[in-house]
Every structure is written in C-alpha cells, then in structure tokens.
Amino acid sequence: MAFQVSPGINITELDLTTVVPNVATAIGAIAGAYQWGPVLERTSITTENNLVDVFGKPDDVTKCYFWSAANYLAYSNNLIVTRVVGTGALNSTIGDNAPAAAGEDIRNAEHYDSTTLSADVLFIAKYPGALGNSLKVKVIDSNAWGDTTVNADFIANFDDTPGTSVDVANAGGSQDEMHVIIIDEDGLWTGDPGYILEKFAYVSKASDAKRPDGSSNYIKDVLRNESKYVWLGDVTELTDLSVAAGTAAGQPKASATFQTFDSVTASEGVLGGSMGWGHNGAVITSGQLQAGYALFATPEIVDVNLIIGGPGVDATDTTTGVYLTGLVGQGASARNDAMVFLSPTLTDATVTKTAAAMVTTKTTYGSNNYVVMDGAWKYQYDRYRDIFFYCPMNGDTAGLVARTEYTNDAWWSPAGMNRGQIKNIIKLSWEPTRADRDTMYQKSINPLITMKGAGVLLWGDKTAQIKPSAFDRINVRRLFIILEKAISIAAKAMLFEFNDEFTRSAFVNMVEPFLREIQGRRGITDFKVVCDTSNNTGNIIDTNQFVGDIYVKPARSINYIQLNFIAARTDVSFSEIGG
C-alpha cells in the first residue's frame, strides 16, 4: 500500500492476465534478379499478380527468381522480396525533348531522395533496367493546349486545359498547372504499344502547392508518391523551354506567375518524349545476391521465417547456399526464428541427376537443423512467355511448410500425400529410384517422387541435421521456433520485475496454459515448466538473471510403416498364434 498521512482508501490494480501470444511463423523471403522494382529494398508481396505489378514479368534471365517467388505464393500469401541488380544497371531517362545524355543509377525511393540528378534529366524511370526504355513521358501546360499539332495525346485523356490551381490562386500565383501522361510506347509492359499507363491531371509547378485534401500537388511529390514508373528529375528542365517571363518551376506559390512552355514549335510545346539509356546490367554475382539476402539477417529489423534459396547465380552455384546456411541456426549472429530452403544445383538436378552428386552438394552446406534441402528441380510452364523450363523447388517446399501452418499447425509435417503435393509442375528433373531415395534420405536430403493418382509429392521431412535427434525433422524444428518465439515475447513482461516467488509463479501460470493448448493441438505429448529456487539460485538472482526451464516432448511424424501379414490355417485359433 502506498504511504498515506491520514485515514483513507487507496485503490491499486494488479494485472495477472498476461498470456503467451499467438505468433506468425510463415513469412517467406527471397532475393533475386527481376526486370523491375526497387533495388535492395524489402517489399511485401501477397499474390503472383502483385509480384508482376511490382517486379515485372519474367524473362530469360529472371525466370527462375520470379517463379521461385511465384511458386511460393501458390501456397501462401505472405512473401518479402528483395531485388538485386548486376554491375552497370541503369535507369532510363529523358531530357526536355530527347533522351538525356546517359542513364542514372537510382535504386529506390530512399536513394532518389538523397541523390542529386544530372542537370539534363527531366524524367527518370523509377528503377534500373531496360524495361524503362519502353516508357514515353509527356507534359503540357496551358500555353500549348490549344495547339492541335502537339496536344493530340492529351486532348482525349483530360477534361480541360491546365491553368491555375485554386490553392496557387489563393496565394496570389498563376499558371502552375500541368498534365502528365506516361505511355507504354513499345508495348513491353502491356503488349499494347502506345497504351497509356498513367495520367496525372492538374499537377503543379509550385513546390508547396496543395490539393483540397491537404496532400502535395507538386509534380515531384505526386510522381514520387503515386507513379509506378517515373520520378521527376531536375525541375529546372521544366523551364528550359519555357517563355522567359515569370517564375521558374519548383519555386513557392506565393505571388508567383509561373513560366509556361514555349509553343512556337511542336517539339517545344510539349516536353518529354521516349525514354532511353536504361540497362539491365551484368548478370548478378553471388556476392550481390548475398547482399540482397543480408537484408533478412536481423530479426529485430525484419520478421521472416522461411528463407527461399532460389536458383543461385549459375548452374553450379553453392556459394549462395553456404552463405544462407550461415544466416540461421544457434550461432551468436544467426537467426533462430527462421529456416532456409535449398535445392540442388541446376547441374545436379538436370545434368548429373545422381544421388551422389546431391550428397556432395549437401555436404558443402553442412549439418544444420534450420536448413531444409530438397532433391530435384521441376519442369513447369511459364504462361507469360509460353515456354517450359526447369525451376528449383525450394519455393515449393517453403510454400508447403507455410500452407501446413495455415491448414493444420506449424508442427505438422509438410510432406506426404496429405500435405506434400506440389503445384504447377509438368514433371520432375529426375525420378530417383528407391536406392537413390535411401541414399539421399540418409544424408538429410528430401526426395520428391511422382505417385500415380497423387501427382508429385515431397517425400521426406528432414532438416539438414546429420546427427539423429528430434531436431532432424522439420515439424520439430518448426514447433520449437513457435515455442521459443511466442514465450520469449511473453517473457519480456518479466524484465525489470523482482526475481521472487510471485514473479516466478506468474511466469509458470503464463506458460503452462499455452503449452497445454499446444498439447491439445497434438504438437507435444507432455511438458514441464520449472521456475523456482532450484534454477533461480541466489547467485542467479544477485546477477539480475531469471531462469525458466521448459521441458517438452515433441510429437513425432511417422516415416516408416511396418505391416505384418500372417497366413493361418483354417483350424487354428487366432488366440493361439497372436502375439
């Protein structure tokens, strides 16, 4: 009770309702090469259509990265994607009426905000890549609106002449409005050359212009926040071909009469044109790919749980896989809340096609119960290019794990006929024999098989741990990730409290109902929570520590079935021979 100097009633509350929270552990992550999209920036993707919208369709270079992501999304709707580009990748640009002198290197919004662009760049494609060369950007203001020789692209797409916005007029300014159109000139985006991708009406030359809802109407801000395709470059380019009198674009609105575009000639009346100089860059290296995956390395920054290895950078790449195995595990700098999913190399899966070759690759990756390796690539259809090709299956195996959490729980096995069926597959890169499967499984590689009537199935649920233990199974590792993540979050409530009987009892009373629930959902068969003076000794207390020992017996998946069929004589009772 708080100290009182006179008689009275003091009311306090004590919250003993703290519970262990439910946590999500099915957030996928992948880094790779894509035709479009922000570079070295984590982007949340929910569907294949969303993937296309942000990162573009696959081409010959990007197909395996694209489809590894898309294959995961066939099972789950929670994926974080990071794009990586090779050396020399450039954004497309346009000057006032012709392509700028060169492309620019602008990776994402943060990079754009902190970079001074070349003086001759009017518009710049939002992201690096040759895909930006298909864009055409044009801008018009009131001075050229009446000239039908230059405004044909605008007249059919805008209701009226750009003039003076209400906000600028109220500040004593005038002539600030423009119309902007962005066109798929070559049809690389839509398949329809000349298709208008975006249009922005009545955007302002004034740096502080506002819309009625209070948001910025300044052309630079509008394109930055709303366009999928372009940024504004150097705002002074808007005045390079403007009439001499008036205020330059990019200045404040107060008492400003903004210069309008010179309409003496057709080329001058409308600014902009076809973009050029965009470049995909060289093929990405393992080091560049690792830089993309490094964005998933810190649990305090990003919550991911299923890291998809993709195809690597070439047919024999194991360096990327080795790097990824180092991201997860029990090491001091490793994530212990995520698993990595790897496939054999393309050469292993489609050329060598032997269990021995895959074992050699697996040996390179080492023993780690936070890693899962499958044993094939899949032949699948690419509907965007109407071709068939081979793709690694780590996106699918990670997807099966995610889907299993949705349909059952994280601690169920993702393999077999009930939960291990592979989607969007024509055939496997190879069909392992029983001897092949035995060899791979002994070395913790999960085979894939084609079963008549059931399709292609994941036929194993091992982690990459060689030592026999409960943690050599995916379902057990996933169970402990759930337990550790959820209970550690709940245990933060004990920080800075007293290490006494009351706090220890509160911890036990918080954890035990959670474990009983897991037990009821068949994740564990038994448990025990110890948090008392036996493990919180005087020395532990004096060093400001708190110890809770949580013993669990994980449920085990069935991997081997023995069926015994016994033939008996007609005159023999089953009780006589029954064991």
C-alpha positions as a printed NumPy array, in Angstrom:
array([[  0.   ,   0.   ,   0.   ],
       [  1.199,   3.495,  -0.812],
       [  2.143,   5.633,   2.171],
       [ -0.746,   7.726,   3.484],
       [ -0.626,  10.525,   6.09 ],
       [ -4.31 ,  10.289,   7.048],
       [ -7.036,   7.624,   7.004],
       [ -8.365,   6.793,   3.549],
       [ -8.763,   4.166,   0.874],
       [ -6.118,   3.606,  -1.756],
       [ -7.018,   1.506,  -4.836],
       [ -4.477,  -0.357,  -6.923],
       [ -4.779,  -2.884,  -9.731],
       [ -2.603,  -5.917, -10.381],
       [ -2.707,  -7.443, -13.876],
       [ -2.307, -11.222, -13.78 ],
       [ -3.856, -11.779, -17.203],
       [ -0.637, -11.803, -19.236],
       [ -0.725, -14.572, -21.836],
       [  1.653, -16.062, -24.364],
       [  0.664, -14.507, -27.722],
       [ -0.039, -16.246, -30.982],
       [  2.799, -15.633, -33.448],
       [  3.116, -16.   , -37.2  ],
       [  5.996, -18.09 , -38.455],
       [  5.068, -18.435, -42.126],
       [  6.512, -15.259, -43.639],
       [  8.59 , -16.095, -46.708],
       [ 11.616, -14.188, -48.026],
       [ 13.624, -14.304, -51.254],
       [ 16.257, -12.184, -53.012],
       [ 16.889, -12.331, -56.739],
       [ 17.08 , -10.66 , -60.141],
       [ 13.878,  -9.143, -61.553],
       [ 13.127,  -6.897, -64.531],
       [ 11.729,  -4.034, -62.48 ],
       [ 11.14 ,  -2.851, -58.934],
       [ 13.058,  -1.273, -56.066],
       [ 16.629,  -2.486, -55.604],
       [ 17.958,  -3.676, -52.218],
       [ 14.68 ,  -2.83 , -50.549],
       [ 12.348,  -5.262, -48.789],
       [  8.919,  -5.331, -50.451],
       [  5.898,  -7.25 , -49.182],
       [  4.144,  -9.308, -51.873],
       [  0.838, -11.177, -51.441],
       [ -0.04 , -12.688, -54.844],
       [  1.536, -13.548, -58.179],
       [ -0.31 , -10.613, -59.779],
       [  1.151,  -8.361, -57.092],
       [  4.612,  -9.786, -57.903],
       [  4.176,  -8.913, -61.59 ],
       [  2.852,  -5.472, -60.732],
       [  5.878,  -4.581, -58.591],
       [  8.761,  -6.553, -60.14 ],
       [  7.66 ,  -7.157, -63.709],
       [  7.154, -10.325, -65.727],
       [  9.898, -12.963, -66.055],
       [ 12.405, -13.001, -68.891],
       [ 15.167, -15.456, -69.737],
       [ 17.496, -14.066, -67.057],
       [ 14.979, -13.59 , -64.252],
       [ 12.627, -16.531, -64.795],
       [ 13.914, -18.785, -62.009],
       [ 13.934, -15.994, -59.431],
       [ 10.457, -14.885, -60.484],
       [  8.975, -18.369, -60.441],
       [ 10.66 , -19.388, -57.176],
       [  8.756, -16.483, -55.643],
       [  5.556, -17.183, -57.587],
       [  5.663, -20.884, -56.698],
       [  5.815, -19.975, -53.001],
       [  2.845, -17.646, -53.473],
       [  0.838, -20.568, -54.858],
       [  0.744, -21.909, -51.281],
       [  0.939, -18.728, -49.19 ],
       [  0.17 , -15.01 , -49.392],
       [  2.993, -13.582, -47.31 ],
       [  6.337, -13.071, -49.046],
       [  9.022, -10.391, -48.771],
       [ 11.039,  -9.873, -51.968],
       [ 14.326,  -8.044, -52.456],
       [ 15.564,  -7.214, -55.947],
       [ 19.262,  -7.399, -56.816],
       [ 20.884,  -5.929, -59.947],
       [ 24.232,  -6.55 , -61.599],
       [ 27.028,  -4.103, -62.229],
       [ 26.125,  -1.424, -64.765],
       [ 22.344,  -1.455, -64.256],
       [ 20.896,   1.976, -65.118],
       [ 17.554,   3.785, -65.031],
       [ 16.101,   5.095, -68.282],
       [ 15.995,   8.887, -68.643],
       [ 14.537,  11.625, -70.805],
       [ 15.641,  15.226, -71.149],
       [ 13.262,  18.027, -72.079],
       [ 12.622,  16.672, -75.585],
       [ 15.147,  13.899, -76.132],
       [ 16.867,  11.112, -74.186],
       [ 19.295,  12.505, -71.643],
       [ 22.99 ,  12.073, -72.158],
       [ 23.094,   8.873, -70.111],
       [ 21.137,   6.683, -67.738],
       [ 21.066,   7.21 , -63.998],
       [ 21.712,   4.834, -61.125],
       [ 18.765,   5.276, -58.745],
       [ 17.888,   2.125, -56.777],
       [ 14.796,   3.017, -54.728],
       [ 12.847,   5.864, -53.137],
       [ 15.353,   6.454, -50.357],
       [ 18.176,   6.616, -52.917],
       [ 16.161,   9.049, -55.061],
       [ 15.502,  11.34 , -52.098],
       [ 19.215,  11.572, -51.288],
       [ 20.653,  11.876, -54.826],
       [ 21.302,  14.94 , -56.967],
       [ 20.407,  14.037, -60.544],
       [ 22.156,  15.167, -63.684],
       [ 21.102,  18.626, -64.843],
       [ 19.728,  17.439, -68.192],
       [ 17.344,  14.82 , -66.804],
       [ 13.656,  15.799, -66.904],
       [ 12.198,  12.385, -66.038],
       [ 13.871,   9.225, -64.805],
       [ 12.474,   5.695, -64.729],
       [ 11.785,   4.665, -61.165],
       [ 14.006,   1.631, -61.247],
       [ 17.012,   0.313, -63.178],
       [ 16.513,  -1.9  , -66.221],
       [ 15.992,  -1.892, -69.98 ],
       [ 12.247,  -2.234, -69.398],
       [ 12.203,   1.507, -68.709],
       [ 13.199,   2.175, -72.329],
       [  9.638,   1.302, -73.35 ],
       [  8.3  ,   4.321, -71.439],
       [  7.32 ,   7.631, -73.006],
       [  6.581,  10.621, -70.775],
       [  4.993,  13.894, -71.914],
       [  3.919,  17.019, -70.04 ],
       [  1.866,  20.006, -71.238],
       [  0.614,  23.26 , -69.739],
       [ -1.843,  25.95 , -70.843],
       [  0.375,  27.579, -73.453],
       [  0.386,  24.588, -75.788],
       [ -3.087,  23.235, -75.026],
       [ -4.699,  24.936, -77.984],
       [ -2.105,  23.732, -80.464],
       [ -3.595,  20.591, -82.011],
       [ -0.271,  19.723, -83.603],
       [  1.219,  18.901, -80.212],
       [ -1.632,  18.068, -77.826],
       [ -3.221,  15.064, -79.529],
       [ -2.115,  12.679, -76.757],
       [ -3.68 ,  14.959, -74.162],
       [ -6.945,  16.189, -75.633],
       [ -8.546,  12.739, -75.482],
       [ -7.379,  11.98 , -71.961],
       [ -8.047,  15.141, -69.988],
       [-11.244,  17.086, -69.474],
       [ -9.919,  20.611, -69.7  ],
       [ -6.97 ,  22.943, -70.114],
       [ -4.37 ,  23.041, -67.319],
       [ -4.403,  26.556, -65.893],
       [ -4.182,  27.869, -62.352],
       [ -4.974,  25.69 , -59.331],
       [ -7.256,  27.01 , -56.598],
       [ -4.527,  26.698, -53.986],
       [ -1.995,  28.696, -56.006],
       [ -4.611,  31.293, -56.994],
       [ -5.462,  31.792, -53.318],
       [ -1.76 ,  32.538, -52.7  ],
       [ -1.666,  35.113, -55.488],
       [  0.005,  32.854, -58.045],
       [ -0.992,  31.675, -61.512],
       [ -0.165,  29.369, -64.484],
       [  1.046,  26.49 , -62.317],
       [ -0.936,  23.522, -63.658],
       [  0.285,  20.746, -65.996],
       [ -1.   ,  17.443, -67.355],
       [  1.357,  14.429, -67.437],
       [  0.933,  11.167, -69.368],
       [  3.086,   8.037, -69.198],
       [  2.86 ,   5.715, -72.195],
       [  3.955,   2.134, -72.905],
       [  5.466,   3.184, -76.217],
       [  6.893,  -0.195, -77.296],
       [  4.318,  -2.39 , -75.599],
       [  6.817,  -4.163, -73.336],
       [  4.633,  -3.56 , -70.288],
       [  1.199,  -4.348, -71.633],
       [  1.705,  -5.92 , -75.044],
       [ -0.154,  -2.916, -76.496],
       [  2.201,  -0.283, -77.979],
       [  1.004,   3.223, -77.196],
       [ -1.073,   2.174, -74.207],
       [ -1.414,   4.933, -71.605],
       [ -0.146,   3.529, -68.31 ],
       [ -0.754,   6.568, -66.103],
       [ -2.024,  10.109, -66.319],
       [ -1.801,  12.907, -63.778],
       [ -4.099,  15.888, -64.205],
       [ -3.582,  19.44 , -62.946],
       [ -0.299,  18.786, -61.123],
       [  1.528,  21.946, -60.079],
       [  4.848,  23.653, -60.78 ],
       [  4.709,  25.206, -57.284],
       [  6.842,  23.412, -54.705],
       [  4.284,  23.989, -51.936],
       [  1.032,  23.533, -53.866],
       [ -1.67 ,  21.561, -52.079],
       [ -4.696,  19.564, -53.124],
       [ -8.059,  20.106, -51.42 ],
       [ -7.316,  17.133, -49.114],
       [ -4.062,  18.731, -47.945],
       [ -1.71 ,  16.415, -49.822],
       [  1.036,  17.811, -52.042],
       [  0.164,  18.679, -55.641],
       [  3.758,  19.497, -56.596],
       [  4.714,  17.413, -59.652],
       [  7.81 ,  15.99 , -57.966],
       [  5.852,  14.787, -54.934],
       [  2.93 ,  13.463, -56.989],
       [  5.188,  11.33 , -59.186],
       [  7.242,  10.166, -56.223],
       [  4.225,   9.043, -54.228],
       [  1.793,   7.897, -56.914],
       [  3.57 ,   6.919, -60.13 ],
       [  4.674,   3.331, -60.627],
       [  7.021,   4.268, -63.449],
       [  8.862,   7.599, -63.193],
       [ 10.388,  10.226, -60.92 ],
       [ 10.823,  13.881, -61.753],
       [ 14.471,  14.659, -62.492],
       [ 15.897,  18.18 , -62.415],
       [ 12.922,  20.543, -62.034],
       [ 14.804,  23.273, -63.893],
       [ 14.308,  21.254, -67.052],
       [ 10.655,  22.321, -66.904],
       [ 11.778,  25.865, -67.591],
       [ 14.471,  25.214, -70.178],
       [ 11.962,  25.576, -72.999],
       [  9.622,  27.977, -71.237],
       [  8.879,  31.585, -72.053],
       [ 11.329,  33.987, -70.461],
       [  8.932,  35.867, -68.21 ],
       [  7.681,  34.544, -64.911],
       [  8.669,  32.298, -62.01 ],
       [ 10.653,  29.112, -62.621],
       [  9.052,  25.776, -61.774],
       [  9.922,  24.443, -58.335],
       [  9.502,  27.789, -56.545],
       [  6.902,  28.582, -53.834],
       [  3.388,  29.564, -54.886],
       [  3.047,  32.935, -53.181],
       [  2.562,  35.716, -55.787],
       [  4.267,  33.514, -58.422],
       [  3.346,  33.752, -62.088],
       [  4.922,  30.553, -63.392],
       [  6.591,  30.362, -66.759],
       [  4.724,  28.374, -69.402],
       [  6.194,  26.09 , -72.043],
       [  7.08 ,  27.757, -75.323],
       [  4.626,  26.706, -78.034],
       [  6.366,  28.201, -81.017],
       [  7.211,  24.795, -82.406],
       [  5.66 ,  21.372, -81.989],
       [  8.766,  19.995, -80.317],
       [  8.75 ,  22.756, -77.735],
       [  5.062,  22.927, -76.886],
       [  5.07 ,  19.54 , -75.135],
       [  8.032,  18.484, -73.02 ],
       [  9.325,  14.937, -72.677],
       [  9.334,  12.006, -75.074],
       [ 10.758,   8.499, -75.37 ],
       [ 12.989,   7.327, -72.544],
       [ 16.342,   5.694, -73.19 ],
       [ 19.663,   4.582, -71.73 ],
       [ 18.134,   2.043, -69.368],
       [ 20.254,  -1.07 , -68.876],
       [ 19.818,  -4.364, -67.025],
       [ 23.465,  -4.559, -66.056],
       [ 25.655,  -7.645, -65.921],
       [ 24.448, -10.992, -64.614],
       [ 24.332, -10.797, -60.825],
       [ 27.152, -12.313, -58.796],
       [ 26.876, -14.436, -55.667],
       [ 28.183, -11.5  , -53.639],
       [ 25.443,  -9.224, -54.982],
       [ 22.807, -11.871, -54.278],
       [ 24.133, -12.283, -50.751],
       [ 23.775,  -8.523, -50.24 ],
       [ 20.089,  -8.954, -51.021],
       [ 19.697, -11.812, -48.559],
       [ 21.613,  -9.834, -45.928],
       [ 18.519,  -7.611, -45.643],
       [ 16.797, -10.586, -43.978],
       [ 19.573, -11.28 , -41.477],
       [ 18.404,  -9.27 , -38.461],
       [ 15.284, -10.442, -36.592],
       [ 14.887,  -7.11 , -34.799],
       [ 14.506,  -5.358, -38.167],
       [ 12.525,  -7.794, -40.294],
       [ 10.23 , -10.679, -39.329],
       [ 10.795, -13.537, -41.791],
       [ 10.686, -17.26 , -41.151],
       [ 11.033, -19.164, -44.442],
       [ 14.049, -18.017, -46.481],
       [ 13.915, -19.325, -50.071],
       [ 17.277, -20.028, -51.696],
       [ 16.059, -19.752, -55.301],
       [ 18.321, -20.877, -58.177],
       [ 21.605, -19.273, -57.121],
       [ 23.509, -17.268, -59.752],
       [ 24.502, -20.057, -62.136],
       [ 24.184, -23.792, -62.788],
       [ 26.778, -24.807, -60.206],
       [ 26.436, -22.114, -57.511],
       [ 26.803, -23.431, -53.956],
       [ 28.377, -20.268, -52.519],
       [ 24.988, -18.634, -52.034],
       [ 23.654, -21.716, -50.257],
       [ 26.645, -21.78 , -47.91 ],
       [ 26.007, -18.125, -47.094],
       [ 22.331, -18.79 , -46.387],
       [ 23.067, -21.688, -44.035],
       [ 25.131, -19.24 , -42.002],
       [ 22.154, -16.892, -41.61 ],
       [ 20.178, -19.353, -39.477],
       [ 20.901, -21.613, -36.547],
       [ 22.082, -21.288, -32.977],
       [ 25.136, -19.143, -33.664],
       [ 25.583, -15.81 , -31.925],
       [ 24.866, -13.812, -35.088],
       [ 22.395, -16.24 , -36.701],
       [ 18.604, -16.124, -36.751],
       [ 16.993, -18.836, -34.643],
       [ 13.458, -17.976, -35.772],
       [ 13.812, -18.825, -39.465],
       [ 14.57 , -21.752, -41.752],
       [ 16.4  , -21.8  , -45.087],
       [ 15.173, -23.874, -48.036],
       [ 17.679, -25.035, -50.649],
       [ 17.618, -27.149, -53.809],
       [ 20.436, -28.993, -55.571],
       [ 22.284, -27.057, -58.253],
       [ 20.858, -26.962, -61.763],
       [ 23.688, -29.211, -62.941],
       [ 22.995, -31.732, -60.159],
       [ 19.279, -31.773, -60.921],
       [ 19.184, -31.757, -64.713],
       [ 22.567, -32.995, -65.985],
       [ 24.258, -35.257, -63.424],
       [ 20.996, -36.493, -61.89 ],
       [ 22.575, -38.764, -59.289],
       [ 22.072, -39.062, -55.558],
       [ 25.847, -38.997, -55.074],
       [ 26.128, -35.55 , -56.704],
       [ 23.415, -34.152, -54.468],
       [ 25.031, -35.626, -51.38 ],
       [ 28.262, -33.851, -52.352],
       [ 26.384, -30.549, -52.576],
       [ 24.605, -31.22 , -49.279],
       [ 27.971, -31.914, -47.602],
       [ 29.058, -28.447, -48.72 ],
       [ 26.101, -26.969, -46.83 ],
       [ 26.926, -28.89 , -43.64 ],
       [ 24.677, -30.042, -40.814],
       [ 22.065, -27.505, -39.67 ],
       [ 18.572, -28.219, -38.367],
       [ 17.394, -24.791, -39.525],
       [ 18.05 , -25.779, -43.158],
       [ 15.94 , -27.953, -45.493],
       [ 17.235, -29.355, -48.786],
       [ 15.074, -30.967, -51.456],
       [ 16.243, -33.306, -54.197],
       [ 15.077, -32.07 , -57.633],
       [ 14.063, -29.198, -59.924],
       [ 10.669, -29.103, -61.608],
       [  9.723, -28.684, -65.245],
       [  6.966, -26.097, -65.352],
       [  5.039, -23.804, -67.673],
       [  5.749, -20.062, -67.922],
       [  2.454, -18.566, -69.123],
       [  3.983, -15.112, -69.58 ],
       [  6.32 , -16.322, -72.321],
       [  4.567, -19.559, -73.33 ],
       [  7.59 , -21.755, -72.641],
       [  8.524, -24.706, -70.445],
       [ 11.642, -24.612, -68.292],
       [ 13.291, -26.038, -65.16 ],
       [ 12.92 , -24.229, -61.845],
       [ 14.259, -25.092, -58.363],
       [ 11.742, -26.453, -55.902],
       [ 12.783, -24.613, -52.747],
       [  9.979, -22.102, -53.316],
       [  7.527, -25.013, -53.334],
       [  8.953, -26.753, -50.258],
       [  8.907, -23.491, -48.303],
       [  5.364, -22.97 , -49.569],
       [  4.295, -26.399, -48.33 ],
       [  5.622, -25.517, -44.874],
       [  3.692, -22.226, -44.926],
       [  0.488, -23.866, -46.123],
       [  0.775, -26.578, -43.477],
       [  0.802, -23.894, -40.787],
       [ -2.4  , -22.426, -42.265],
       [ -4.259, -25.709, -42.712],
       [ -3.043, -27.562, -39.632],
       [ -0.302, -26.121, -37.422],
       [  3.402, -25.385, -37.78 ],
       [  4.342, -28.625, -36.016],
       [  2.718, -30.896, -38.612],
       [  4.885, -32.493, -41.261],
       [  4.585, -30.778, -44.686],
       [  5.33 , -33.985, -46.614],
       [  3.38 , -36.929, -47.983],
       [  0.013, -37.398, -49.641],
       [ -1.971, -35.185, -47.283],
       [  0.155, -32.033, -47.234],
       [  3.072, -32.59 , -49.642],
       [  1.509, -32.225, -53.114],
       [  3.462, -29.942, -55.492],
       [  1.583, -27.434, -57.661],
       [  2.257, -26.17 , -61.216],
       [  4.543, -28.987, -62.285],
       [  4.818, -30.93 , -65.532],
       [  7.461, -33.395, -64.374],
       [ 10.485, -33.754, -62.102],
       [ 14.001, -33.187, -63.421],
       [ 14.681, -36.805, -62.472],
       [ 12.858, -39.701, -60.844],
       [ 15.014, -41.175, -58.073],
       [ 14.928, -44.921, -57.535],
       [ 14.316, -46.424, -54.121],
       [ 18.087, -46.8  , -53.724],
       [ 18.559, -43.137, -54.68 ],
       [ 15.951, -42.067, -52.134],
       [ 17.612, -44.169, -49.449],
       [ 20.985, -42.56 , -50.171],
       [ 19.592, -39.032, -50.124],
       [ 17.459, -39.504, -47.025],
       [ 20.351, -40.902, -45.031],
       [ 22.18 , -37.65 , -45.835],
       [ 19.159, -35.468, -44.942],
       [ 18.038, -34.631, -48.485],
       [ 14.27 , -34.808, -49.006],
       [ 13.357, -36.673, -52.207],
       [ 10.459, -35.808, -54.472],
       [  8.51 , -38.568, -56.159],
       [  5.783, -38.965, -58.728],
       [  2.976, -41.132, -57.381],
       [  0.308, -42.486, -59.671],
       [ -3.003, -40.8  , -58.892],
       [ -1.455, -38.324, -56.439],
       [  0.932, -36.274, -58.593],
       [  4.348, -35.087, -57.429],
       [  4.919, -35.273, -53.682],
       [  7.525, -34.105, -51.203],
       [  8.6  , -37.478, -49.807],
       [ 10.606, -36.517, -46.764],
       [ 10.505, -34.117, -43.812],
       [ 14.112, -33.972, -42.66 ],
       [ 16.167, -30.948, -41.769],
       [ 19.796, -30.806, -42.85 ],
       [ 20.99 , -32.043, -39.457],
       [ 23.051, -35.209, -39.746],
       [ 23.064, -36.167, -36.048],
       [ 19.981, -38.248, -35.192],
       [ 17.727, -36.322, -32.821],
       [ 14.261, -34.856, -32.67 ],
       [ 15.59 , -31.775, -34.475],
       [ 16.358, -33.687, -37.642],
       [ 12.655, -33.259, -38.551],
       [ 11.034, -30.144, -39.994],
       [  7.967, -30.361, -37.77 ],
       [ 10.036, -30.437, -34.564],
       [ 12.212, -27.515, -35.604],
       [  9.095, -25.554, -36.539],
       [  7.496, -26.456, -33.198],
       [ 10.435, -25.077, -31.265],
       [ 10.542, -21.911, -33.372],
       [  6.907, -21.328, -32.405],
       [  7.509, -22.066, -28.734],
       [ 10.674, -20.003, -28.469],
       [  9.284, -17.027, -30.352],
       [  5.962, -16.86 , -28.511],
       [  7.27 , -17.495, -25.   ],
       [ 10.219, -15.111, -25.391],
       [  7.82 , -12.323, -26.408],
       [  5.652, -13.025, -23.375],
       [  8.678, -13.257, -21.066],
       [  9.597,  -9.641, -21.813],
       [  6.872,  -8.709, -19.329],
       [  9.135, -10.11 , -16.586],
       [ 12.003,  -7.764, -17.349],
       [ 12.724,  -5.293, -14.536],
       [ 10.417,  -7.095, -12.134],
       [ 11.701,  -8.729,  -8.924],
       [ 13.012, -12.285,  -9.163],
       [ 10.844, -13.582,  -6.311],
       [  8.25 , -16.289,  -5.802],
       [  5.456, -14.059,  -7.076],
       [  7.153, -13.314, -10.42 ],
       [  8.243, -16.917, -10.892],
       [  4.717, -18.175, -10.254],
       [  3.327, -15.611, -12.679],
       [  5.725, -16.894, -15.353],
       [  4.682, -20.525, -14.813],
       [  0.994, -19.613, -14.815],
       [  1.506, -17.767, -18.099],
       [  3.44 , -20.513, -19.915],
       [  1.606, -23.649, -18.8  ],
       [ -1.793, -22.809, -20.39 ],
       [ -0.016, -22.07 , -23.656],
       [  1.747, -25.436, -23.594],
       [ -1.492, -27.21 , -22.699],
       [ -3.079, -25.674, -25.76 ],
       [ -0.181, -26.881, -27.941],
       [ -0.56 , -30.32 , -26.372],
       [ -4.272, -30.306, -27.171],
       [ -3.435, -29.492, -30.794],
       [ -1.086, -32.531, -30.911],
       [  2.162, -30.565, -31.074],
       [  3.628, -32.037, -27.897],
       [  2.856, -35.122, -25.877],
       [  3.946, -33.814, -22.464],
       [  5.673, -30.837, -20.855],
       [  7.029, -29.436, -17.601],
       [  7.849, -25.844, -16.613],
       [ 10.408, -25.272, -13.847],
       [ 10.842, -21.776, -12.492],
       [ 11.632, -21.78 ,  -8.775],
       [ 14.566, -21.613,  -6.391],
       [ 16.047, -24.778,  -7.884],
       [ 17.068, -22.902, -11.053],
       [ 16.811, -19.339,  -9.73 ],
       [ 19.505, -19.616,  -7.094],
       [ 20.868, -16.782,  -5.013],
       [ 23.703, -16.261,  -7.459],
       [ 21.26 , -16.091, -10.398],
       [ 19.146, -13.538,  -8.555],
       [ 22.178, -11.483,  -7.487],
       [ 23.364, -11.235, -11.09 ],
       [ 19.945,  -9.919, -12.201],
       [ 19.035, -13.027, -14.134],
       [ 15.818, -15.025, -14.402],
       [ 15.675, -18.681, -15.467],
       [ 12.74 , -20.699, -16.743],
       [ 13.329, -24.308, -17.831],
       [ 10.704, -25.575, -20.252],
       [ 10.737, -29.313, -20.949],
       [  8.666, -30.583, -23.878],
       [  8.211, -33.922, -25.572],
       [  7.616, -33.104, -29.255],
       [  5.205, -35.115, -31.347],
       [  6.957, -37.218, -33.993],
       [  5.899, -37.774, -37.59 ],
       [  5.656, -41.291, -38.998],
       [  8.399, -42.039, -41.525],
       [  8.397, -45.815, -41.525],
       [  5.459, -48.229, -41.517],
       [  5.777, -51.943, -40.852],
       [  2.805, -54.058, -41.896],
       [  2.862, -57.752, -40.969],
       [  0.543, -60.111, -42.859],
       [  0.235, -63.618, -41.364],
       [ -1.469, -66.528, -43.09 ],
       [ -3.057, -69.018, -40.702],
       [ -4.519, -72.499, -41.084],
       [ -8.288, -72.809, -41.012],
       [ -8.284, -74.962, -37.873],
       [ -6.057, -72.608, -35.821],
       [ -7.491, -70.038, -33.428],
       [ -6.051, -66.521, -33.69 ],
       [ -5.609, -66.533, -29.919],
       [ -3.146, -69.385, -30.297],
       [ -0.854, -67.5  , -32.681],
       [ -1.465, -63.875, -31.753],
       [  1.432, -62.01 , -30.308]])
